[in-house]
Amino acid sequence: MNVQIPQDILDQMSSIIAKMREFIDKYHNNTSVDDAALQRKTVISCKSLSKEVKRLAYLYNYTEVSELGSNVIDVDTCSLAIEDLQAKFEVLEYINGLRGENFLTFDNEWKNRIRSYVGTIKSILDKASIENERLKNSIFSKLNAFSAELDKTKTSIQSFQDAFLEMSMVAGQSAENIKPAVSLGLKVMKAFGHLTDIANHPQLPPPDDHKLLPPPDDNEDEQ
């Protein structure tokens, strides 16, 4: 994604996804309307709204956001699809904010915590069925470069950002089994974002006991 998405467009997309969730909530709270009819209306409404989210994303060359597909046939599958859309939107937001090279200083506990995430991400990717071997190798290369950066006093997070972008691209190509890796990458990106805010605004409180980045679930690399 080469063009930065304006904040008002991101807000519009977020509002549309929230509206989709409202339709799901209304369905679950329904006590009087015919269930089958309301379910059809809910699914149709959510599919229509998802097309607008996709249209806005495509305007800025972000093609990993897709509309709700033909596999969405009831409220349950619709809810799952909306969760997936929300996750992809969060990835879009973070990728959209990646501009320039940022350096952070980590203490040993932060470094060990981040290394555990990188190791788990690599384990997930190693087991995943990724058809694009070149892209897979590129992700590993960037993760290895980032691991080397962690040995320095000031760590450039650019290589991790680039790896995260490529992981989201692979996930957008229907490589379902790497979604846990993208989820872990998103947690790391959120922690980096908060630490960058602290570095740029010293008046902000420091993270409490490294709770921003809890240890990755031992079962995540088995998903």
MOVEN-V640200 format. One record per backbone hydrogen bond with DSSP energy under -0.5 kcal/mol. CO is the residue of the C=O (numbers start at 0). NH is the residue of the N-H. Records with the same first field share a line. If there is no record, write none. Layout:
CO->NH  NH
//
This chain:
1->3
5->8  9
6->10
7->11
8->12
9->13
10->14
11->15
12->16
13->17
14->18
15->19
16->20
17->21
18->22
19->23
20->24
21->25
22->26
23->27
24->28
25->29
26->29
33->37
34->38
35->39
36->40
37->41
38->42
39->43
40->44
41->45
42->46
43->47
44->48
45->49
46->50
47->51
48->51  52
49->53
50->54
51->55
52->56
53->57
54->58
55->59
56->59  61
57->60
60->62
63->65
68->71
70->72
73->77
74->78
75->79
76->80
77->81
78->82
79->83
80->84
81->85
82->86
83->87
84->88
85->89
86->90
87->91
88->92
89->93
90->94
91->95
92->96
94->97
96->98
101->156
103->105  154
106->110
107->111
108->112
109->113
110->114
111->115
112->116
113->117
114->118
115->119
116->120
117->121
118->122
119->123
120->124
121->125
122->126
123->127
127->129
128->130
130->132
131->135
132->136
133->137
134->138
135->139
136->140
137->141
138->142
139->143
140->144
141->145
142->146
143->147
144->148
145->149
147->150
148->151
152->154
153->155
154->103
156->160
157->161
158->162
159->163
160->164
161->165
162->166
163->167
164->168
165->169
166->170
167->171
168->172
169->172  174
170->173
173->175
174->177
175->178
177->180  181
178->182
179->183
180->184
181->185
182->186
183->187
184->188
185->189
186->190
187->191
188->192
189->193
190->194
191->195
192->196
193->197
194->198
195->199
196->200
200->203
206->208
207->210
209->212
210->213
216->219
218->221
219->222
//
